[in-house]
Structures are given as C-alpha cells and as structure tokens.
C-alpha cells in the first residue's frame, strides 16, 4: 500500500500567490504585527494591502511573529485524521527566523503515528517555496523518503540568491542582516545587493549608489552564473517594485528566451523586514537534478 505524504510549508514561502491546488500541501502561517494589531500572513493581510499601508504610514515599524508549537501540532493532527502517514515540514532559513526551531519543538511533542521530518530550507520567499514545489513533485513521482530528503538537502544550497534593497532600515532594525556594520554609515546613500549565503544568512554582496545600477549589476551576475549551467530555474520576488522587477525579467528573457521561472510578491511577514522596493532573484542549478 502506497504511503500518503504531505508537505507543510511556512507562509514565508510565498506559495499562496501561485494559486496552487495540490491536495498534499498545507501552509503554516506566521503573523504580522502592525502597532497593536496582529494579522495571519496572507489570509488576514496580503502583500498588496501591506505595501499600501507601508507607503502611507512612513513611521510604521512592522514586526513578524512565529507560529506556536501548538499551531503545528493542530496541523499534524488534522493530517493524521485525513490518513496521512508521513509529512515534510519545510521552513524558512533557521538563520532568519526561529520558525524551524519551533517546528522541531512541536514535532518533539507530537504523539501521533505519522512520521514527520522538519527541513531547514536555508532560503526565504519564493526560492524557499520552490523547494516545497519540488518536494510535492517528488511525492507525486513516488520517490522514497531518503531520495526526497537528500534531494532537498542538495538543492537548497545548489543555488545563488540575491536581492536589491531600496532601504535597509527595517532589515537592520529587525536584526535580519548579518555583517551590516560596513553598510550602516552610508545606509541612506546606497542601494545594496544582498545575498542569502549557503548557511541561509543574509549577507552584504555589493554596495551600489543607485537602484538602476544595482539592478543592472545584479542581473548581470545572475546571467553570468546561469550561462555556466546546462539547466536552471529562476525565482523572482518583489516588495512592490514593479518597474525594477520588469527590468530584471526583460534582461533575463533577452539572455535566455523561454527559460523556466516562478514569480511572486514578497509576502508581508518577509516584507516587514525587506521594506518596500526590494527586487529578489535566485537561480537553482538543475544540471544534476
């Protein structure tokens, strides 16, 4: 008898914006705190609504809040009732959020019969989401548990992930940027390109003066990297920088007509750290897939 397997993603994966209908997918929601109000990511507040508020309330300092162990336990119990016997929980990078630790804590408390694996994606936003999509694909292809875990462990760092930030204020205020000291003095004068490294940390990559030059440099770095690969997939995300994203996509399409990509807004619980104006791009090397 074939096992029934599910994947639980965290809402930081931005998968809500892809209108997926996979019956094996569940999403564990982080929360957004705006002043005295708390919202569940996407279900209570979407990217469009959130960025409109950030634009009109310039003093707003939004915060994010992790799910509780109890919230994951409820999801696990529901899946068990639905007949699932194995679940993969794929979280945002443990270097960017305590969500991975919370999920592991919940699994340690879980007393049900399902086998549960907690996987640190070492990514954020839609590149984190792409790993979930791959896990769902492998489940449909009836890959073994060992194959799925080994594949995800390999692919999560078999990539380059960059993003241009229009303003570092929220990333620094919320402590999500590693090695930021060199940037702080000129924070208002630069449009930095940041990188999510192989440890899953956000680190400085390049300091550039204007957004136009930063986007040009970022896409040139990605094009050069992708030209060395036989096969790749690209993920894009933005916190309401439509023109910036359009420029990056147009340059990629010129270099690689008809290439594979996924695109989403940056969901509020991630956007509360990046602020408005961010454009992110990542590419995964599918050569050894």
Secondary structure by P-SEA (a helix, b strand, c coil): cbbbbbbbbcccccccccccccccbbbbbbbbbcccccccccccccaaaaaaaaaaccccbbbbbbbcaaaaaaaaaaaaaacccbbbbbbccccccaaaaaaaaaaaaccccbbbbbbccccccaaaaaaaaaaaaaaaacccaaaaaaaaaaacccbbbbbbbccaaaaaaaccccccccccccccccbbbbbbccccbbbbccccccaaaaaaaaaaaaaaaaaacccbbbbbbbccaaaaaaaaaaaaaaaccccccccccccaaaaaacccbbbbbbbbbcccc
